[in-house]
Amino acid sequence: MAELVKKGKKGKKNSLRGNDRRNIWLIVLTVVLVIGSIFAFTPPNERINQGLDIQGGLSVVLSASNTDGSAVSDEDMEKSRAIIENRVNMLGASEATVQAQGSNQILVQIPGLSDTEAALNTIGTTGKLEFARLDSITDQDVVTAIQNGQYANEGSVTDAYGNTFPSGKTQHLKIEEGTYTPLITGENIDQVSIGKASEASAYYAVNLRLDSEGTKLFAEATKELAPTNGQIVIILDGEVQSAPAVQSEIPSGEVSITGRYTLEEAQSLQTVLESGSLPVSFQFETAQTVGPTLGQEALMAGLIAAVVGLILVMIYLLFFYTGLGLINAGAIAVFAVLYLGILAVLSAFNLFSLSLAGIAGIVLTIGMAADSSVLTVERFREEIREGRSVKAASLSGVRHAIMTSIDADLVTLVAALSLFFLASASVKGFGLTLALGIICDIVMMLIFKAPLIRLLANRSIAKNPGFWGIKDCQNAAIEYEKYLGVSTPASRSEEQQDQPKVAEFNSKGRLKGRFIKKDINFLGYRKVFLCAAAVVIALCVGVCGIKGMNFGIEFVGGTSITFNQTGDVTTEQMRQALADAGETEAVIQTTQTNGQPGFIVRTTTTDAAAATAAATDVVEALDLTTDSFQVDTIGPGWGASVIKSSVLAFLVAILLIIIYIGIRFRDYKMGITAVAALFHDLVLVIGVYCLIGWEITPNTIAAMLTILGYSLYDTVVVFHRIDENMKQENIRCTFTTMANHSINQVLCRTINTSITSLLPVLIMLFFGGETLKDFALAIAVGLVSGSYSSIAIATPLYVMWKNREKRNAKLLERYGTDVVLYEFAKSDPTSLPAKVNADQPVANEQAEAQDGADSAVQEPQTADAPKPEKPAKAAKKGTTTVKLTASQRKRRAKENARD
């Protein structure tokens, strides 16, 4: 028998050594990955691709359509993509991207482009060139205008006072397709060149050389028209470019197109004609022009928000958890390095480009990494308070914490992937960085945080409890043991007996420590919370109905122009410059970015080229820098697609979350009540936006979908603890009492994770650029609301629903409707009327008498003891304490020995 015991101890030691070896290898793996990541992303500005909104350039989305309304074929889309790509290459752009997206759209991205106005005039132009005889045109008004030479006149603009000024831009006469008979088309062109329209002219002409068929047709037509000096009309994309009179037959096939072209306009037309005409018509859905200076300033603001947020989170964790805070800070640092390494590797394969929306996702992942760290440390401390040794707590506590964190992370991952795959292109980067951050956080927990805590448990943490911030929990464990009368030294395992002694706790004083010492009666006020939530929702709906939602240009169409570093330029000067550029109805808003004054101008213009031209004119008129403005143009039909994709992403995410929670916790009620709380959070965010008048943009929608994940993160943590406590076979209290205690068990975690998540978001709100602020306000409101709703809405609804079940309804009949609260002992344990199980919700006195003294007692994972009360008061409240039987004490001793 003695040999078996020795073998058992030897086997246990070998097992522990094996676990240590595994943990050491995981730490070694972490070090290797960290070193590799540092090499991968150094220097970050070269190794991590930057999006157009950071490095500057042009990004447009073109939407294709047929004139007859029929669907665009895949063949036409691929031919169009190739033609547009050819035009982009002719512009001399390097590293440009031209790709089809969806069934009828083409995305064009040209980084570092300076002359965006010329590019816009080139990219989307159909390039349909036609020559027609004037006598073939059936529209008499057009014929008259051409005969009078009124087909290429200088345009004009009218200011707010009714004054008309020349715009400096040529306006061409429009002609409807079908009102003329084409003579030759762009397919008959062999060569295109540029030259002066005449020796004395300031304008340029585009010279063409026709193929043999075109030469023959053109020669025949000019031969017929020469005697009467008839005119040949040159039409490009439905606009009359010129209408020269034929003086003599032209048999050479060389033709000159004149139309008061500047050199840039002539070069643009040359590119269009050389690349060929597009088989379908295209219109700009979105266009974004970003100056490189503005993009780099936005990048710097985002980096400052991320770094400052990271530092503040680390400082808070160090302050609250002391030595364990070092592990948290180290875990977040490892997370940040691994994260940057992943982004660098994806960039190397051109699978990732960092955008401003992506920076917002990175800032949020800092809060998520802090969430998992807090969750792990809190569970570790909790199990020490329950009387487990440091080593045992590092095994079971960390394991439970990681399981809970992974469940919550996966719920957030569902929202992030829904954004990436289903939402509009402007927020795909946000969804991708958020998803990558979640995956990186899970990996960091498994290969670094958990192994490190387990390695340090016996070697350092148990020997220096004061430094590592667990001494208060060990004091509480001593008080527990005295209070319970169990887990005496004789019943403790050898491993637990080796635990260092802790100074005796003065039980006559108030128990000290950074943990909840008495349950808060949240569910006792569940009806008040739910009524308050209903009132909040009603008020938000009322505010939205009265003030309405201020939708951004992404939903209603138009142009937003951002001017930075405007110096002493006044609003009136900006308004006059815009009027001179043809934008008389512009809405002007002043801004401050990094201490520099600026303007945001919104107009109803949906012509990307015209909007960019107007912005360029304003910059020149006010003598501003040409690389510090941004132009965003949204077509009128883009908003519908944004709303459609956002709603689809939201519905898919909701459905997947309900399914996941229902399968994971084997209870669909959890998923439905969690989503109900989520709707409260989203309505509150929308109400706040309506109240303060902020614009609702796609970034706001993305933030709201992120709230979906963050709000559910808190809710899943609470539900996970409820589910864990429900696994006990014999429940000796009401479901409401057990759920209320579950909320209190994770309350410290909820408070700390809310703070650590909110810190980087607030930095982003106050110091980030306009794009980052769009995310930050919605997420800041959502974080506060999500933490509240998980306790005050999701759990009460779940409890009320669960109490209707037969089993829980019987518990209500047996133990009453009062919520029993737990509390650490305040007085000398020897003065208590009876010893109770601290892990056991107190039960109804009459029910205990019926069940007998030897009945089994539930022991959920908890760290609180019931508040000692006088028997009279306990009877009045319908509660009393419960004595432990000999069998229960024996079972508790075995559990402690096993841990």
LOKOLMI-744475 format. One record per residue (C-alpha): x negated, y negated, z negated; residue in three letters. Coordinates in steps of 0.02 Angstrom, whole numbers, plus 50000, padded with zeros to 5 digits. Example, Ala and Ser with C-alpha at 12.3 -4.5 7.8 and 13.67 -1.06 7.14 Angstrom:
# LOKOLMI-744475
493855022549610Ala
493165005349643Ser
***
This chain:
# LOKOLMI-744475
500005000050000Met
498574988549954Ala
497764992150122Glu
499374987250212Leu
499424970850118Val
497604967350162Lys
497924971650343Lys
499434960350343Gly
498424945950273Lys
497034949350396Lys
498274949850540Gly
499024933450483Lys
497304925250475Lys
496874931750648Asn
498524924850711Ser
498134907850634Leu
496404907950711Arg
497174912450879Gly
498374897850864Asn
496934886250821Asp
495964892150973Arg
497464888951083Arg
497694871451010Asn
495854867651035Ile
495944873151217Trp
497474862051243Leu
496524847151172Ile
495054851351287Val
496274851851433Leu
496934834851381Thr
495174827551376Val
494804834451550Val
496434827251619Leu
496104810451537Val
494344809451611Ile
494994814851780Gly
496394801951772Ser
495164788051730Ile
494124792451882Phe
495704793651987Ala
496424776451948Phe
494814766251928Thr
494904752551989Pro
496814751951981Pro
497024737952109Asn
496164748752240Glu
496774766152191Arg
498624762552161Ile
499564756852315Asn
500454740252299Gln
502154737152373Gly
502584722452484Leu
503374712652342Asp
501674712752257Ile
500374711352396Gln
501474700652508Gly
502124703752683Gly
503734707652773Leu
505024721152740Ser
506624722852842Val
508014735452860Val
508814735953033Leu
510524743353063Ser
510934750453237Ala
512604749753327Ser
513304752653501Asn
514294739053588Thr
515724751053619Asp
515844755953436Gly
515284773953462Ser
514074782653344Ala
512224780253375Val
511394796253433Ser
509834803453352Asp
508954802053519Glu
509304783353530Asp
508724780953350Met
507074789753379Glu
506784780153542Lys
507174763853451Ser
506004768253308Arg
504584771553432Ala
504894755053524Ile
504944745053362Ile
503374753653301Glu
502524748953465Asn
503054730853443Arg
502394730553264Val
500724737453321Asn
500634724053457Met
500794710953320Leu
499094716653256Gly
499814722653091Ala
498794735752998Ser
499514749152883Glu
501274745152941Ala
502694757452910Thr
504144760353029Val
505314774352978Gln
507114779453002Ala
508224780552850Gln
509984787152848Gly
510884789653012Ser
510774772153086Asn
509454761952995Gln
507614758553021Ile
506464752152883Leu
504994741152937Val
503644736252813Gln
502154725752863Ile
500984721652718Pro
499904706052722Gly
500804698252871Leu
500624679452880Ser
501704674353028Asp
503324682552971Thr
504424671053074Glu
503674677253238Ala
503784695253178Ala
505634693553138Leu
505944686353312Asn
505054701253387Thr
505554716453284Ile
507434716053295Gly
507634708753469Thr
508474721053584Thr
507384715153728Gly
508694717653862Lys
508054707354008Leu
509164704954161Glu
509124694354321Phe
510794689454396Ala
511334678354540Arg
512304663054483Leu
513664666754610Asp
513984683554523Ser
514484675454357Ile
516374675154330Thr
516394663654176Asp
516654646454254Gln
516144636954095Asp
514474645854094Val
514244642354281Val
514594623754253Thr
513374622754106Ala
512004631254207Ile
512284619954357Gln
512134604854241Asn
510534611654165Gly
511334613953993Gln
510674631253954Tyr
509114627853848Ala
509354612253743Asn
508594606653580Glu
509734610753433Gly
510294598753299Ser
510724598953114Val
511904588353011Thr
511474583252832Asp
512654581552684Ala
513044563452732Tyr
513574567652910Gly
511974561952995Asn
511384572253143Thr
509544575953172Phe
508624586353303Pro
508134603253231Ser
506594605653339Gly
507254622753392Lys
507864627553566Thr
509644633953578Gln
510034644853729His
511714646353816Leu
512594662753774Lys
513364673453909Ile
514494688453882Glu
514034705453951Glu
515194710554093Gly
515424692854158Thr
513964694754281Tyr
513154707754394Thr
511334711954353Pro
510134710854498Leu
508614718654415Ile
508234723254232Thr
506764724954114Gly
506484742554177Glu
505834735054339Asn
504394726054250Ile
502614732254277Asp
501574718554195Gln
501864703654080Val
500694688754053Ser
500764671153980Ile
500314654754062Gly
500744636354061Lys
502454632154133Ala
501554618654235Ser
499904609554227Glu
500664594554139Ala
501914604054031Ser
501704606953844Ala
502744622853857Tyr
502284640253911Tyr
503004652654035Ala
503084671654035Val
502484678654202Asn
503124695354265Leu
502554707354399Arg
503954718654462Leu
503834736554521Asp
504164741354703Ser
506034743354682Glu
506194727054586Gly
505104718054713Thr
506214723854856Lys
507844718754770Leu
507144701954715Phe
506484698254890Ala
508174701954970Glu
509084690854845Ala
507894676154862Thr
507974677555052Lys
509874675755045Glu
509864661454917Leu
508444651154989Ala
509454642055125Pro
510694635154995Thr
509464633654851Asn
510514645854753Gly
510034649754574Gln
509464665954491Ile
509924666754307Val
508684675254188Ile
509604682854037Ile
508784689953879Leu
509894698153749Asp
511444688853807Gly
510614671653813Glu
510164661653969Val
508284658453965Gln
508144649154131Ser
509024647354299Ala
507774642254433Pro
508384637154605Ala
507674647754747Val
506644637254866Gln
506034651454975Ser
505944670154986Glu
504824678354852Ile
504184694754924Pro
502704696854805Ser
503724702754654Gly
502944689554541Glu
504204680054436Val
503994666454304Ser
505194664354155Ile
505254646854084Thr
506304641553935Gly
505394627853839Arg
504354641353750Tyr
502994637353626Thr
501454648553632Leu
502094659053484Glu
503814661153564Glu
503034665953731Ala
501924678853644Gln
503414685953552Ser
504394687653715Leu
502884695853796Gln
502824708953657Thr
504674712653675Val
504584714553863Leu
503014725153860Glu
503724737253731Ser
505344739453827Gly
507154736053782Ser
508004744953638Leu
509384757153688Pro
510554750453552Val
510844733953466Ser
510084730353296Phe
510514717953160Gln
509574713553001Phe
510344721552847Glu
508984715352731Thr
507384705452757Ala
506104700952625Gln
504644689352654Thr
503434687852509Val
501914676652499Gly
500364685352429Pro
500124672552291Thr
501914674552229Leu
501744693552231Gly
500134693452131Gln
500874681552004Glu
502344693351982Ala
501134707951964Leu
500164698651830Met
501764694751736Ala
502264713051742Gly
500554718951683Leu
500574706651539Ile
502294712951488Ala
501694731051495Ala
500054728251400Val
500804716951266Val
502274728951245Gly
501054743551228Leu
500014734551096Ile
501534729250995Leu
502234746850995Val
500564753850935Met
500434740750796Ile
502194744650736Tyr
501864763350733Leu
500234760750637Leu
501124749550512Phe
502574761350480Phe
501704778250486Tyr
499904773450436Thr
498804788650477Gly
500154797450575Leu
500344781250670Gly
498574784050735Leu
499154800350813Ile
500644791150888Asn
499534777250956Ala
498324789951026Gly
499754799551107Ala
500394783751191Ile
498634779551252Ala
498444797051325Val
500154795251403Phe
499664778751485Ala
498034785851556Val
498864801651623Leu
500274791251696Tyr
499084779851791Leu
498144795151852Gly
499754802551923Ile
500164786252012Leu
498414785552085Ala
498504803452150Val
500194800352230Leu
499524784252306Ser
498064793852382Ala
499324804252480Phe
500374788852523Asn
501814795452417Leu
501914780452301Phe
501834761452311Ser
501994750952155Leu
503404738252164Ser
504044725552039Leu
505504737152004Ala
504224750851975Gly
503324739951848Ile
504974738451754Ala
505074757451754Gly
503304758551684Ile
503714746351543Val
505214756951497Leu
504214773051493Thr
503134765251357Ile
504674764751248Gly
505104782651294Met
503364788851247Ala
503554779951080Ala
505274788351059Asp
504544805751070Ser
503114801150953Ser
504294794350821Val
505424809450839Leu
503964821350809Thr
503264812150659Val
504964809950577Glu
505374828550589Arg
503634832950524Phe
503874821750372Arg
505644828150345Glu
505114846250332Glu
503754841650207Ile
505114833450101Arg
506074849650110Glu
504644858350021Gly
503714866050166Arg
501834865350168Ser
500964853550287Val
500434868350394Lys
502194875550399Ala
502934858550440Ala
501684856150581Ser
502344872250659Leu
504214871950632Ser
504464853150622Gly
503474849050778Val
504304863250872Arg
506054856950829His
505554839050871Ala
504864843751041Ile
506434853651083Met
507524838751036Thr
506424826551133Ser
506424837551289Ile
508324838651283Asp
508454819751272Ala
507114817051405Asp
507994828551526Leu
509594818551509Val
508634802651553Thr
507784812051695Leu
509484815651771Val
509854796951780Ala
508124793051851Ala
508244806251988Leu
510004800452032Ser
509284783052058Leu
507864789552164Phe
508874800752279Phe
510544791552290Leu
510344773052250Ala
509844759452373Ser
508034757752429Ala
507704742552319Ser
507794752952160Val
507034769352220Lys
505334763952152Gly
506134760851983Phe
506914778151979Gly
505294786352035Leu
504184778151903Thr
505474781951769Leu
505564800351820Ala
503664801851826Leu
503554793951654Gly
504774806551581Ile
503814821251654Ile
502164813951592Cys
502894811551418Asp
503434829851407Ile
501724835751465Val
500854824251339Met
501904831251196Met
501494849251241Leu
499624847951275Ile
499084834051157Phe
500254828151020Lys
500864844850955Ala
499144853550959Pro
498304838650875Leu
499534838150730Ile
499364856950705Arg
497474856250707Leu
497404841950582Leu
498754849050468Ala
497644859150350Asn
495984851250394Arg
496404833150359Ser
498234828850336Ile
498514840550187Ala
496904834850104Lys
497224816050126Asn
499114813950110Pro
498964795650062Gly
498004790750219Phe
499124800850334Trp
500724793650258Gly
501514809650191Ile
501224807250005Lys
502984800349981Asp
503684815850064Cys
502644827349952Gln
503254817949800Asn
505024820349861Ala
504664839049885Ala
504104840349703Ile
505694831849647Glu
506674843749759Tyr
505914858849679Glu
506244852449504Lys
508004847749552Tyr
508384864449634Leu
507504875849514Gly
506814886149659Val
505164888549750Ser
504134890349591Thr
502274894049611Pro
502604912549583Ala
503814912949729Ser
502744902849848Arg
501634910649980Ser
499744910749968Glu
499664897650103Glu
500854886250009Gln
499934888749843Gln
498344882749929Asp
499234866249964Gln
498314852249870Pro
499114846349711Lys
500044830049712Val
500224818549563Ala
501804822049464Glu
503234811049517Phe
504044800449383Asn
505824806649401Ser
506464793249285Lys
506024780049414Gly
506824777449582Arg
506124788949716Leu
505044779049836Lys
504634782550017Gly
505034777750195Arg
506534788950221Phe
508394788750190Ile
508704792250005Lys
510594791550009Lys
511794795350149Asp
512724780750225Ile
514564784450247Asn
514634781250435Phe
516044793350472Leu
517044787250325Gly
517304771350426Tyr
517504779950594Arg
519214772250627Lys
518524754950592Val
517074758050714Phe
518214764550850Leu
519424749950830Cys
517964737850840Ala
517364746450998Ala
519094744951075Ala
519134726351033Val
517404723851109Val
517934732551269Ile
519524722151278Ala
518534706051253Leu
517264710851387Cys
518654714951510Val
519474698251468Gly
517844688651495Val
517584697251662Cys
519364693351713Gly
519244674951665Ile
517474670551717Lys
517254683951850Gly
515664692851900Met
514264682851979Asn
513694694752115Phe
512004691552195Gly
511694689752380Ile
511394708452392Glu
513274710852373Phe
513984695852464Val
512644692452594Gly
511554677152615Gly
509784671452582Thr
508784668452425Ser
507194658152441Ile
505974657152295Thr
504704642852293Phe
503304643752165Asn
502024630952108Gln
503064616352170Thr
502194603752057Gly
503094587052045Asp
504374590652180Val
506104585152121Thr
507764593552154Thr
508274579252269Glu
506694580852370Gln
506994599452388Met
508804596352439Arg
508284583752572Gln
506944595352642Ala
508224609452654Leu
509454597952742Ala
508124593052867Asp
507804611652897Ala
509654614552932Gly
510194621252761Glu
511444608252703Thr
512494619352589Glu
511064626752488Ala
511244629952300Val
509644624752210Ile
509084631352041Gln
507494626351948Thr
506384639951872Thr
504814642051767Gln
503584656151806Thr
502004657751702Asn
502204639651652Gly
502304633851834Gln
503874624851898Pro
504804631852046Gly
506474633252135Phe
507674647052186Ile
508744641952335Val
510264651852389Arg
511104649452557Thr
512444658252657Thr
511264661252804Thr
511154679552856Thr
509954676753001Asp
508274682452934Ala
507254673253066Ala
508204656953041Ala
508044658252851Ala
506164661352861Thr
505974646952983Ala
506934635352865Ala
505834640552718Ala
504274637352821Thr
504914620052869Asp
505254615952686Val
503514621452634Val
502724610652770Glu
503834595552731Ala
503454596052544Leu
501614600452569Asp
501764616652467Leu
500654631852482Thr
501194643252623Thr
500854659352528Asp
501874655952371Ser
503654657752431Phe
504804672552453Gln
506304674452568Val
507624687952541Asp
509004689252671Thr
510454701252653Ile
511694705152792Gly
513564704352754Pro
513774723252764Gly
512344727852648Trp
513304724852486Gly
514574738352525Ala
513194751252550Ser
512334745852389Val
513944747652290Ile
514324764252372Lys
512604771552336Ser
512604764952157Ser
514324771952118Val
513824788652195Leu
512224789152090Ala
513214784951934Phe
514564798151962Leu
513304811652005Val
512264807451851Ala
513804807951738Ile
514354824651808Leu
512624832451791Leu
512444825951614Ile
514104833251558Ile
513634849851637Ile
511904849751558Tyr
512514845151384Ile
513934857651397Gly
512754871851444Ile
511344866751326Arg
512444864951172Phe
513804876851227Arg
515124863451200Asp
515834852551338Tyr
516584841051204Lys
514844834251169Met
514604829151350Gly
516294820651367Ile
516174810751204Thr
514384805651246Ala
514984798851413Val
516414789651326Ala
515134780451219Ala
514134776951375Leu
515594768151458Phe
515694756851306His
513864752151328Asp
514054748451514Leu
515614737951489Val
514714728051353Leu
513234724551469Val
514384718651609Ile
515324707751484Gly
513714699451426Val
513204695851607Tyr
514904688151643Cys
514844677851483Leu
513134669951518Ile
513394669251706Gly
511874679351760Trp
511894686851933Glu
512264705251952Ile
510984712252074Thr
510464729852126Pro
509134728551992Asn
510514725751865Thr
511414741051930Ile
509804751151914Ala
509604744951735Ala
511384750051695Met
511054767451762Leu
509494767751653Thr
510564763251504Ile
511494779151546Leu
509924788851503Gly
509384778251354Tyr
511094778051273Ser
511254796751293Leu
509494799151223Tyr
510074793351051Asp
511704802851065Thr
510824819051114Val
509654817650964Val
511154816250846Val
512084830250934Phe
510524841050931His
510454839650741Arg
512314843150725Ile
512094858450836Asp
510624864150730Glu
511624862550570Asn
513114871350648Met
512084887050678Lys
512274891750495Gln
513554905550478Glu
514504900150322Asn
514964881850320Ile
515334876250142Arg
515924858650183Cys
516964849750312Thr
516304847150487Phe
516434828350456Thr
515284829250305Thr
514024839750399Met
514054827850549Ala
513874812550438Asn
512354820250354His
511634824450525Ser
511744806050573Ile
510804801250415Asn
509484814450445Gln
508984805950609Val
509354787950556Leu
507544782950527Cys
507114789850698Arg
508544780150778Thr
507994763850698Ile
506154765950740Asn
506424771850918Thr
507614757450950Ser
506294745250889Ile
504874753150988Thr
505944753951145Ser
506564736251125Leu
504844728151098Leu
504174730551277Pro
505884726351350Val
505944709851256Leu
504184705651315Ile
504784709451492Met
506304698251465Leu
505344683151401Phe
503714684351500Phe
504144694351657Gly
504614687251826Gly
506364685951896Glu
506414704051954Thr
505854710551784Leu
507114699651694Lys
508514707251797Asp
508074724051720Phe
507614717751548Ala
509224708951497Leu
510344723551542Ala
509204736251459Ile
508974725651301Ala
510844724551277Val
511024742851321Gly
509704748551196Leu
510544739751051Val
512264745451106Ser
511664763251139Gly
510934765350966Ser
512544758850890Tyr
513734768651000Ser
512904785450968Ser
513324783550783Ile
514924773350789Ala
515774780050945Ile
515074796451014Ala
514934805750848Thr
516614799850776Pro
517524804850936Leu
516644821650936Tyr
517054824650752Val
518884819950774Met
519004831850923Trp
518084845950834Lys
519174844350678Asn
520644849950785Arg
519824866850807Glu
520554880650699Lys
518974884050601Arg
518624865850559Asn
520454862250523Ala
520394875750388Lys
518854867550313Leu
519814851150303Leu
521234859950212Glu
520014868150093Arg
518824853850055Tyr
519874838450089Gly
519564823650204Thr
518284814350096Asp
516534812950167Val
515264819350041Val
513664809150028Leu
511934815849984Tyr
510674807249872Glu
508984810949797Phe
509004813049607Ala
508844796849511Lys
508684804149337Ser
507794818149247Asp
508324834349331Pro
508504842849162Thr
509944831149121Ser
510984836449268Leu
512544846649232Pro
512024860249353Ala
510664864349477Lys
511194863049657Val
510534867749826Asn
509884851749904Ala
510114858750077Asp
511954862050043Gln
513404849950064Pro
514414850049903Val
516064859149912Ala
517784857949838Asn
517894864049657Glu
519484873949680Gln
518844882249838Ala
517254887649748Glu
518284895349610Ala
519264905249739Gln
517734910849836Asp
516804916749680Gly
515084913249615Ala
514214925949727Asp
514834919249895Ser
513544914050024Ala
513064895850037Val
512644886850199Gln
510904879150206Glu
510754866850350Pro
509094858250382Gln
509194843050270Thr
508144833350149Ala
509434825450036Asp
510164831249871Ala
511964827449822Pro
512244813049705Lys
512464819249526Pro
514174814749460Glu
515124817649303Lys
516354832149317Pro
517844820849295Ala
517334809349436Lys
516894823949547Ala
518574831949517Ala
519444815749554Lys
518544814249720Lys
518854832349760Gly
516994836649753Thr
515804844949631Thr
514084852849627Thr
513734870949669Val
512674883049569Lys
511444894349657Leu
511654912849628Thr
510184924449600Ala
510334931149779Ser
510324913449850Gln
508764908849751Arg
507924924749810Lys
508344920749991Arg
507684903049973Arg
506054909549899Ala
505864921550046Lys
506134907450171Glu
504814896750086Asn
503604911350086Ala
503974914550271Arg
503644896350317Asp
***
